[in-house]
Amino acid sequence: MEGATTPRLHPLLTAAAISVTVFSAVGIGALTGFLPSPRSSTPDGVPSAVQTLAPVPSGSFGMVESVRATATRKWEITVRMDDGSHRTLTSSTAPIWRGGERVRLVDGNLRPA
């Protein structure tokens, strides 16, 4: 046959296939740890948090009630201590703590319980 053309994919279909491939590769990289995490941490692997209320005895235990971002690009972590009091800590990095997690307050920093 003269003048026969080979069938081609529509440019939008090609762009969609490429974007799905790229987003899948990024997702796999994020899940497997090849991409850096947005959660920065201190050298010992635990994000730092500075205490903003009255001091509590070192080594006190509590439970994270909430974690929220503020308008000033800081994070506020509210912890309900075992004695019933509440402490609000601030962090400049996204914390690893989630609501309901058991934590220990040591020298103004949160640690896993």
Stockholm file with secondary structure:
# STOCKHOLM 1.0

chainA/1-113         MEGATTPRLHPLLTAAAISVTVFSAVGIGALTGFLPSPRSSTPDGVPSAVQTLAPVPSGSFGMVESVRATATRKWEITVRMDDGSHRTLTSSTAPIWRGGERVRLVDGNLRPA
#=GR chainA/1-113 SS CTTCCCCCCCHHHHHHHHHHHHHHHHHHHHHHTCSCCSCCCCTTSSCCCEECSSCCCTTEEEEEEEEEECTTSCEEEEEEETTSCEEEEEESSCCSCCTTCEEEEETTEEEEC
#=GC SS_cons         CTTCCCCCCCHHHHHHHHHHHHHHHHHHHHHHTCSCCSCCCCTTSSCCCEECSSCCCTTEEEEEEEEEECTTSCEEEEEEETTSCEEEEEESSCCSCCTTCEEEEETTEEEEC
//
